[in-house]
Amino acid sequence: MKDYYYFLGVKHNATDDDIRKAYRKLSLKYHPDKNDNDPFFEARFREIQEAYDLLSNPENRRIYDDNFGHHQRLFRNEQPPYIRSFSSSKIRARKGDIIHLNWQTHNADLVKILPFGLEKAYGERSFKITDFKDGQFHVVLQATNTLINKSVVKGITIVELLHGEEANEDESQVFQGTDQPTFTNFTKRNNRKVLFWGLVIIMLFTFLKTCISG
């Protein structure tokens, strides 16, 4: 269930005036006309408009608050949240490139992907990179269980391709698993390196064992 208060950046006990001020500020910031009709800003603007249309109506807001509270009580649990997977289609890109994200979380009733905002517990999103900061673009997935007030965070860094550089087709950035305390990067190329050195170690161990036995 969508958290419309989160879309506007206000608390659940916000006054009508707080909601109006937040809507005006955010609608100006994310209006598509001021952002070259970028799909991300269009989607964010629709979320803000949807949230304001509902919360600015007293009766609709009352019904929404009742339903939201029931939904939170029904679906929250006391298990710690974790991120099962988080992946990006590219780890090196140019301005204007389309990036595809996929993620899956568990035991989280509040999931955010920064800089985009609130998301479902699992899903996919495509976006266009419009700018890099110091040659990098950071995407962060945060999964929270608000009942026990615990969060887990994983990040992906996309590096800007310099003029003349080409990206490899097999490049991607993935996090998978539930036990790792930190984010793990790997590509298909890195997997082949790990396999190669693993075989080298096994062969060396076998050779040494043979020498000792002889």
C-alpha positions in Angstrom: 0.0 0.0 0.0 1.4 3.4 -1.0 2.5 5.8 1.7 1.3 9.1 0.4 2.8 11.0 3.4 6.2 9.7 2.3 5.6 10.9 -1.2 5.1 14.5 0.1 7.8 14.2 2.7 5.5 14.9 5.7 4.6 13.1 8.9 1.4 11.2 9.2 0.1 13.8 11.7 0.9 16.7 9.3 -1.6 19.5 9.2 -3.5 20.5 6.1 -1.2 23.5 5.8 1.9 21.3 6.0 0.5 19.2 3.2 -0.2 22.2 1.0 3.2 23.6 1.5 5.0 20.3 0.8 2.9 19.8 -2.4 3.7 23.3 -3.8 7.4 22.9 -3.1 7.7 19.4 -4.6 5.4 20.1 -7.6 7.7 23.0 -8.6 10.8 20.9 -8.1 9.7 17.9 -10.1 7.4 19.5 -12.7 8.3 17.8 -16.1 8.4 21.2 -17.9 11.4 22.2 -15.7 13.2 18.9 -16.2 13.1 18.4 -20.0 10.2 16.0 -19.6 12.4 13.4 -18.1 10.5 10.1 -17.4 11.8 10.0 -13.8 10.5 13.5 -13.0 7.2 12.8 -14.7 6.7 9.7 -12.6 7.7 11.5 -9.4 5.3 14.4 -10.3 2.4 12.0 -10.7 3.1 10.5 -7.3 3.1 13.9 -5.7 -0.1 14.9 -7.4 -1.8 11.6 -6.5 -0.8 12.0 -2.9 -2.0 15.6 -2.7 -5.3 14.8 -4.3 -6.1 12.2 -1.7 -4.7 13.8 1.4 -6.2 17.3 0.7 -9.7 15.8 0.9 -10.5 15.3 4.6 -12.9 12.4 4.2 -10.6 10.6 1.8 -7.7 11.2 4.1 -9.6 9.7 7.1 -10.5 6.6 5.1 -6.9 6.2 3.9 -5.5 6.6 7.4 -7.8 3.8 8.7 -6.9 1.5 5.8 -3.2 2.3 6.0 -3.1 1.6 9.7 -4.9 -1.8 9.2 -2.5 -2.7 6.4 0.5 -2.0 8.6 -0.8 -4.1 11.4 -1.7 -6.9 9.1 1.5 -7.3 7.1 4.3 -6.2 9.4 6.3 -8.9 11.3 9.2 -9.0 13.7 11.7 -10.7 11.4 14.7 -8.5 10.4 14.6 -7.2 6.9 17.0 -8.4 4.3 17.8 -7.9 0.6 17.8 -11.0 -1.4 19.0 -9.5 -4.6 19.8 -6.1 -6.2 21.2 -5.7 -9.7 21.9 -3.1 -12.4 22.1 -3.8 -16.1 25.2 -1.7 -16.4 28.1 -0.6 -14.2 29.6 1.8 -16.8 27.4 4.1 -18.8 27.2 7.5 -20.6 24.7 10.3 -20.0 21.4 9.4 -21.6 21.9 5.7 -21.2 19.0 3.6 -19.9 19.7 1.6 -16.8 17.5 -1.3 -15.6 17.3 -2.2 -11.9 15.9 -5.3 -10.3 15.5 -6.0 -6.6 13.9 -8.3 -4.1 13.6 -7.7 -0.4 11.9 -9.6 2.5 10.4 -8.6 5.8 10.4 -5.0 4.9 7.3 -2.7 4.9 9.2 0.4 3.8 11.4 0.1 0.7 13.2 3.0 -0.9 15.6 3.3 -3.8 17.5 6.6 -3.8 17.4 8.9 -5.6 14.0 7.7 -6.8 11.9 7.2 -3.6 9.4 4.7 -2.3 9.2 1.3 -4.1 7.5 -2.1 -3.7 9.3 -4.9 -1.8 10.4 -6.3 -5.2 10.3 -5.2 -8.7 12.2 -3.5 -11.5 12.7 0.1 -12.7 14.2 1.6 -15.8 15.7 5.1 -15.7 17.9 7.4 -17.8 21.1 8.8 -16.4 21.0 12.5 -16.9 24.1 13.4 -14.9 27.1 12.1 -13.0 28.8 13.4 -10.0 32.6 13.1 -10.1 32.2 10.5 -12.8 29.8 8.3 -10.7 26.1 7.7 -10.2 25.0 6.1 -7.0 21.9 4.0 -6.5 21.0 2.9 -2.9 18.4 0.3 -1.9 17.1 0.6 1.7 14.7 -2.0 3.2 13.2 -1.2 6.6 11.0 -3.1 9.0 9.3 -0.2 10.9 7.9 -2.5 13.5 11.3 -3.4 14.9 13.0 -0.2 13.5 15.7 -2.0 11.6 17.1 -1.3 8.1 19.5 -2.8 5.6 21.1 -0.9 2.8 22.9 -2.0 -0.4 24.4 0.3 -3.1 25.4 0.2 -6.7 27.8 2.6 -8.3 27.6 3.3 -12.1 30.8 4.8 -13.5 30.8 7.3 -16.4 32.3 6.1 -19.6 35.0 8.4 -20.9 35.2 9.5 -24.5 36.3 6.6 -26.7 35.7 3.9 -24.1 33.3 1.1 -24.8 31.3 -0.9 -22.3 31.4 -4.7 -22.4 28.1 -6.4 -23.0 28.6 -8.8 -20.0 29.2 -6.0 -17.5 26.6 -5.8 -14.7 26.6 -5.2 -11.0 24.7 -7.6 -8.7 24.2 -8.3 -5.0 22.7 -11.7 -4.2 22.3 -13.5 -0.9 21.2 -12.9 2.6 24.2 -13.5 4.8 26.7 -11.0 3.5 27.1 -8.0 5.9 28.3 -5.8 3.1 27.6 -5.2 -0.6 29.4 -7.4 -3.1 30.2 -6.4 -6.6 31.0 -8.9 -9.3 30.8 -9.3 -13.1 31.0 -12.4 -15.3 34.6 -11.6 -16.0 35.4 -11.5 -12.3 33.6 -14.9 -11.9 35.9 -16.4 -14.5 38.9 -15.0 -12.6 37.7 -16.5 -9.3 37.2 -19.9 -11.0 40.7 -19.8 -12.6 42.5 -19.0 -9.4 40.4 -21.5 -7.5 41.6 -24.2 -10.0 45.2 -23.0 -9.6 45.0 -23.3 -5.8 43.5 -26.8 -6.0 46.2 -28.0 -8.5 48.9 -26.5 -6.3 47.5 -28.2 -3.2 47.3 -31.6 -5.0 50.9 -31.2 -6.2 52.2 -30.4 -2.7 50.3 -33.3 -1.3 51.8 -35.7 -3.8 55.3 -34.4 -3.1 54.8 -34.9 0.7 53.4 -38.4 0.2 56.3 -39.3 -2.1 
